[in-house]
């Protein structure tokens, strides 16, 4: 079975590392980046994710701005917003932009995994 590739973009390194470890234990191939710029470097090197878990509040380029950039680079990628600053407004704006889903931290890992698989099924 092919492991789904997930890129976590979050400036909270400890959160990203912990989430990555938990996802690897659940048979995902995972990388993480602290910013949109670092994520683009990974992508340019050929590591192409199927799903991106994208933090809303990032240095320099916000998650909402980063969404536009990432979709231009990988149009088929599914992007799930993950934020510690959730609001109804940001949730609605995210879904209108085309995010596959929206999560507020703390994350329930099994729920996130189910949503990732749901996003991947929508592709097929």
N, C-alpha and C positions, 0 to 999 in steps of 0.2 A: 504494500500500500504506500502510495506517495504521501509524504508528509506535507500538509499545507504550510506555505511560507507566510509568516507574519512578521511585519516590521512594527516595532513599538517606537513611537516618537514622543519622548517625554523628558523634560529637563529635571525631573525628580529621579535621579539616577538609582537610588535605592529601590524606589517603587518599580522602575522599569526592569532592574535586574531580578527582583523577586518575581515579578509577573512573568518574565522570560523563563526563569527556572521552572516555575509551575507549569507553564505551557509546554516546555520541552519534555517534562515528565508525562505529559498527556499526548505525546507523539506529534508535536509541531516542530518545524524548523523555524527558529526565531533569531532575529537580530534586533538591536535597539540603537537609537540615535538620540542625542540630546537636543537636536534642532533640525529644522527643515534642511539647512545647509549640509549638515552631517549625513542626513538621510539621502540627499541627492548624490553625495560622494559614494555611498554604498551602492546605490542604483546604477550610477555611472560605471562602477566596477563590475556590474553584471549581476548583482544580487537583486532579483526582481521579485517582490512580494505579491501574493494574491490578495492579502488583506493588510491594511495599515490601521493600527490603533493610534490615534492622533490626539494628543493633549490640546486643549483649547488655548491655554496660556503658555506661550513659548517665548524665548528671547528673540528679539529682532522681528521675526515673522510669526504672526499668530496662527493658531490652528485653522481658523477660517480662511486666512490668506493662503496658508500652506496647502489647503485642500485644492485650491485652484491650480497651484503650481504642480502638485503631485498628479492631478488628473490629466494635465497636459502631457506630462512625462510618461505616465502609465494610464491610459484611458480606461482600461479594463479593471483596474484595481478597485477593491471594495474598501471604503474607509469608514471606520467606526470612531466617533468622537468619544473621548474619555476625558472627564474634567472633574476637578474638585470644586469648581465654581459654577455648578449647574444652575440653570434658571429655565423657566418656561420659555422665555424669549430666545435664549441661546439654543435650546432644544428644537424649537420650531424653525429657527433660522438654519440650523444644521440640516434638518430633514428637507427643507425647501431647497437647499443647495445641492442635495443629492447624497448626503451621508447615508450609509447603509443602516446605521443604528447610532444610539446615543446612550452613554453610560455616565453616571455620577459616581465618583469615588466615595467610599471604598467599593471595590469590585467584588462581586461574588463570582469566583472563577468558573464554576460549572455553568452559570447563566451566560457568562461571556463566551465560553466554548460553544454552547448551543447556538448563540446568536451568530458566531463566526460561521458555523456550518450552515446556518440558514442563509446567510449572505452568499456563501459559495454555491449553494443550491440554486439561488435565484439567477446565477450566471448561466447555468446549464439549461 
